[in-house]
Amino acid sequence: MRIRRVIISILVICFIVAFCLSLHFYLKALNINKGLTNDKPVSSSDYHFILIPEEMDNPYWHLVEDGAKAAGAQADVAIEYKGPVQANVEEHIGAIDTAIATKVDGIITQGTVSPEMTAVINAAIQKGIPVITLDSDDPDSRRVAYIGTNNFKAGYQAGEALIKATHGKAEVGIITGNFDSTNEKQRVAGFEKAVSRARDVHIVDVEESHITRVQAAEKTYNMLIKYPKINAFFGTSSLDGIGISAIIEQLDHKKDTYIIAFDTLKETQTLIKKGAIDATVSQDPYQMGYQSVLMMLDILKGKQIKSLKYTDSQIIRASDLNISITHTHAEVKHK
């Protein structure tokens, strides 16, 4: 009887030990899983970059986002896309402030030449967070690098194309996205420089669309009422050409009006194929996003980089477009 009680006691002790060990390893596993979800993304990305666009809902900026996230997936970098829904400098600066407070590893943002933007970029650098500007630069800041179009050159290319298409005789209206944007100013300046070579090409008026097709259309209509002799338009931001063409089509003026737009959004390409827009300046926003992520990685690894990196721009006409449009960025024949 005594031996039986000893055996039972031993079995009870073994059961308790086994239960305690099982509970220990279960709680340990639970803590590990909890750490994975709370401390780092499930992807266990090595870095966290934030991409801050001029406005999140703009199709152009979605192409930049696509390029950045493709590079992020390739390099195991978490890419956060966050900023103002519509262009708003205060909200843009606030997004950079938030990124600084959350201690991201790198900030990729459109730059604007303003004391407030320069100050917040410098604040990020002071905190040890590298900043790359893209699409539009802030050269007065301490940003590490700029990547994007040479906007003066792109505007100049547009001016040359207009001179050629109109045989050097045109009354031109310009619809620009934002009077305060560095890139828009440079495009207008480049265009003005090019057409100054043609004695019979005159810029009649310049109006601001606030980067909306509705206001681009409205300003086009008002411009034509005020200056009925206008027979050519240049739209300097991605939605301007679309707004311009809508009014020209509504007024049945396309036969007598030349339109050159900016960017190769799918809708712009469709309008070029239809003959509603004559040409557009092609940028490469996908590559801007893609290359900016790779450049940021090089900065964090201590590699030497160029402070200016220009992506391609060219004039696209109907003859340059492929029959099908299937990719996120423009499919064109590069000549």
C-alpha positions in Angstrom: 0.0 0.0 0.0 2.9 2.4 0.9 4.6 1.6 -2.4 1.4 2.4 -4.3 1.1 5.8 -2.6 4.7 6.6 -3.5 4.1 5.7 -7.2 1.0 7.8 -7.3 2.9 10.8 -5.8 5.6 10.5 -8.4 3.1 10.4 -11.2 1.3 13.5 -9.8 4.6 15.4 -9.6 5.5 14.4 -13.1 2.2 15.6 -14.4 2.6 18.9 -12.6 6.1 19.4 -14.0 4.9 18.5 -17.5 2.0 20.9 -17.2 4.2 23.8 -16.0 6.7 23.2 -18.8 3.9 23.2 -21.4 2.4 26.4 -19.9 5.9 28.1 -20.0 6.5 27.3 -23.7 3.0 28.3 -24.6 3.3 31.7 -22.9 6.7 32.2 -24.5 5.4 31.5 -28.0 2.5 33.9 -27.3 4.9 36.7 -26.3 7.0 36.1 -29.4 3.9 36.4 -31.7 2.8 39.5 -29.8 6.2 41.0 -30.3 6.0 40.4 -34.0 2.7 42.2 -34.4 3.5 45.1 -32.1 7.1 45.8 -32.6 7.5 45.4 -36.3 5.4 44.8 -39.4 4.7 41.2 -40.3 7.1 41.7 -43.2 10.0 42.3 -40.7 11.2 45.1 -43.0 14.6 46.5 -42.2 13.6 50.2 -42.8 10.5 52.4 -42.7 10.3 55.2 -45.2 7.5 57.6 -45.7 6.5 59.0 -49.1 4.6 62.3 -48.8 3.0 63.5 -52.1 1.6 66.8 -53.0 -1.8 65.3 -53.0 -2.7 61.6 -52.3 -5.6 61.2 -54.7 -3.8 62.5 -57.8 -3.3 59.7 -60.4 0.2 61.0 -61.1 1.2 60.5 -57.4 -0.2 57.0 -57.4 2.3 56.2 -60.2 5.1 57.6 -57.9 3.6 55.4 -55.1 3.6 52.3 -57.3 7.3 52.8 -58.1 8.3 53.4 -54.5 6.3 50.3 -53.2 7.8 48.1 -56.0 11.3 49.1 -54.9 10.3 48.6 -51.2 9.0 45.1 -51.9 12.2 44.3 -53.7 14.5 45.7 -50.9 12.4 44.7 -47.9 11.6 48.3 -47.0 8.2 49.3 -45.5 6.8 52.2 -47.6 4.1 54.4 -46.0 2.2 56.7 -48.4 0.7 59.6 -46.5 0.0 63.3 -47.1 -2.7 65.8 -48.0 -5.7 64.5 -49.9 -5.6 67.7 -52.0 -2.7 70.1 -52.4 -2.3 71.9 -49.1 1.1 73.2 -47.9 0.2 73.3 -44.2 -1.1 69.7 -44.2 2.0 68.7 -46.2 4.3 70.3 -43.6 2.3 68.7 -40.9 2.8 65.2 -42.5 6.6 65.8 -42.4 6.4 66.9 -38.8 4.5 63.7 -37.9 7.1 61.6 -39.8 9.8 63.2 -37.7 8.0 62.6 -34.5 7.5 58.9 -35.3 11.2 58.5 -36.1 10.9 57.1 -39.6 14.2 56.0 -41.2 13.8 58.3 -44.3 11.5 60.9 -45.7 10.7 61.2 -49.5 8.6 64.2 -50.3 7.7 66.7 -52.9 9.6 70.0 -52.2 8.2 73.5 -52.4 10.2 76.7 -52.0 8.8 78.2 -48.9 10.4 79.1 -45.5 8.1 76.7 -43.7 9.0 73.8 -46.0 12.7 74.5 -45.8 12.5 74.7 -42.0 10.7 71.4 -41.6 13.1 69.6 -44.0 16.0 71.0 -42.0 14.4 69.9 -38.8 14.3 66.3 -40.1 18.0 66.5 -41.1 18.8 67.9 -37.6 17.1 64.8 -36.1 19.2 62.5 -38.3 16.5 61.6 -40.7 17.6 61.9 -44.4 15.2 63.7 -46.8 15.0 63.3 -50.5 12.8 65.7 -52.5 11.2 64.4 -55.7 9.1 65.9 -58.5 9.8 69.4 -57.1 12.9 70.5 -55.3 13.7 72.8 -52.3 17.3 73.6 -53.1 17.5 76.1 -50.2 17.0 73.3 -47.7 19.5 70.7 -46.4 17.7 67.9 -48.2 20.2 65.2 -49.2 19.2 64.9 -52.9 16.5 65.7 -55.5 15.2 63.2 -58.0 12.8 64.0 -60.8 12.3 65.9 -64.0 14.4 68.8 -65.1 11.3 70.9 -65.2 12.8 73.9 -67.0 14.0 71.6 -69.8 10.6 69.9 -69.9 8.8 73.3 -70.4 11.4 74.2 -73.0 10.6 71.0 -74.9 6.9 71.8 -74.8 7.6 75.3 -76.2 9.7 73.8 -79.1 6.9 71.3 -79.9 4.3 74.0 -80.0 6.4 76.2 -82.3 6.9 73.3 -84.7 3.3 72.3 -84.7 1.9 75.8 -85.2 4.6 76.8 -87.7 5.7 79.6 -85.3 2.3 81.4 -85.3 0.2 81.1 -82.2 -1.7 83.0 -79.5 -1.1 80.8 -76.4 -2.9 80.4 -73.1 -1.2 78.6 -70.2 -3.0 76.7 -67.5 -0.7 75.9 -64.7 -1.3 73.8 -61.6 -0.1 76.0 -58.8 1.6 79.4 -58.9 3.5 78.5 -55.7 5.0 75.2 -57.0 8.6 75.3 -58.0 8.2 72.7 -60.7 5.2 74.5 -62.2 7.2 77.8 -62.2 10.1 76.1 -63.9 7.9 74.6 -66.6 6.3 77.9 -67.4 9.8 79.6 -67.4 11.2 77.0 -69.8 8.2 77.3 -72.1 8.5 81.1 -72.1 12.2 80.8 -73.0 11.5 78.5 -75.9 8.7 80.5 -77.5 10.6 83.8 -77.1 12.6 82.6 -80.2 9.4 82.7 -82.3 8.4 86.2 -83.2 4.8 85.3 -84.0 4.1 83.1 -80.9 2.6 85.2 -78.0 1.7 84.1 -74.5 -1.6 85.8 -73.9 -2.5 84.8 -70.3 -1.4 82.4 -67.5 -4.1 81.0 -65.1 -3.9 78.6 -62.1 -6.0 75.4 -62.0 -5.1 74.3 -58.4 -4.4 70.9 -60.0 -8.0 70.1 -60.7 -9.6 69.4 -64.1 -12.7 71.3 -63.1 -10.7 74.6 -62.5 -8.5 73.9 -65.5 -11.7 73.7 -67.6 -13.2 76.8 -65.9 -10.0 78.9 -66.4 -9.8 77.8 -70.1 -13.4 78.9 -70.7 -12.9 82.2 -69.1 -9.6 82.8 -71.0 -11.3 82.1 -74.3 -14.1 84.5 -73.5 -11.6 87.2 -72.6 -9.2 86.4 -75.4 -11.1 84.7 -78.3 -8.0 84.8 -80.5 -6.2 82.1 -78.4 -5.6 79.1 -80.6 -3.1 77.1 -78.5 -2.9 75.9 -74.9 -0.2 74.5 -72.7 -1.3 72.7 -69.5 1.6 72.3 -67.1 0.2 69.8 -64.6 -1.2 66.3 -65.0 -4.9 67.3 -65.0 -4.7 70.6 -66.9 -4.7 69.1 -70.4 -7.7 67.0 -69.6 -9.7 70.1 -68.4 -8.5 72.2 -71.4 -9.6 69.6 -73.9 -13.0 69.2 -72.3 -13.8 72.9 -73.0 -12.3 72.9 -76.4 -14.4 69.9 -77.4 -17.5 71.4 -75.9 -17.0 74.6 -77.9 -16.1 72.6 -81.0 -12.8 74.5 -81.3 -10.4 71.5 -81.7 -9.9 71.9 -85.4 -8.4 75.3 -84.8 -6.7 74.8 -81.4 -3.4 73.1 -80.5 -3.2 71.5 -77.1 0.0 70.3 -75.4 -0.5 68.7 -72.0 1.8 67.3 -69.2 2.2 63.7 -68.1 1.0 60.5 -69.5 -2.0 59.5 -67.4 -4.2 56.9 -69.1 -6.9 59.4 -69.7 -4.4 61.8 -71.4 -3.2 59.0 -73.6 -6.7 58.2 -74.6 -7.4 61.8 -75.5 -4.2 61.9 -77.6 -5.3 58.8 -79.5 -8.7 60.5 -80.1 -7.1 63.7 -81.3 -8.5 65.7 -78.5 -5.0 66.5 -77.2 -2.1 66.9 -79.7 0.9 66.1 -77.5 2.0 65.8 -73.9 5.3 66.0 -72.0 6.1 62.6 -70.6 7.8 62.3 -67.2 8.5 59.1 -65.5 6.8 59.2 -62.0 7.1 55.5 -61.6 10.9 55.7 -61.8 11.0 58.7 -59.5 9.3 56.6 -56.8 11.4 53.5 -57.5 14.8 55.3 -57.7 14.1 57.4 -54.6 13.8 54.3 -52.4 17.0 52.8 -53.8 18.7 56.2 -53.3 17.5 56.4 -49.7 18.9 53.0 -49.0 22.3 54.1 -50.4 22.2 57.2 -48.1 21.6 55.0 -45.0 24.4 52.7 -46.0 26.8 55.6 -46.2 27.3 55.5 -50.0 28.2 58.5 -52.1 25.3 59.8 -54.2 24.6 62.7 -56.6 22.6 65.4 -55.1 20.7 65.9 -58.4 19.3 63.0 -60.4 17.1 63.8 -63.4 14.7 61.4 -64.9 13.7 61.5 -68.5 11.2 63.8 -70.2 10.1 63.8 -73.8 7.3 64.9 -76.1 4.7 62.2 -76.8 2.3 62.3 -79.7 -0.3 59.8 -81.0 2.3 58.1 -83.2 4.4 57.4 -80.1 1.7 55.5 -78.2 1.4 51.7 -78.3 -2.0 50.3 -79.2 -2.7 49.0 -75.7 -2.2 50.6 -72.3 -1.7 48.0 -69.7 1.0 49.2 -67.3 0.9 51.6 -64.4 3.3 53.9 -66.3 3.1 55.1 -69.8 3.9 52.6 -72.6 5.6 54.6 -75.3 8.0 54.0 -78.1 11.3 55.6 -77.0 13.0 57.0 -80.1 
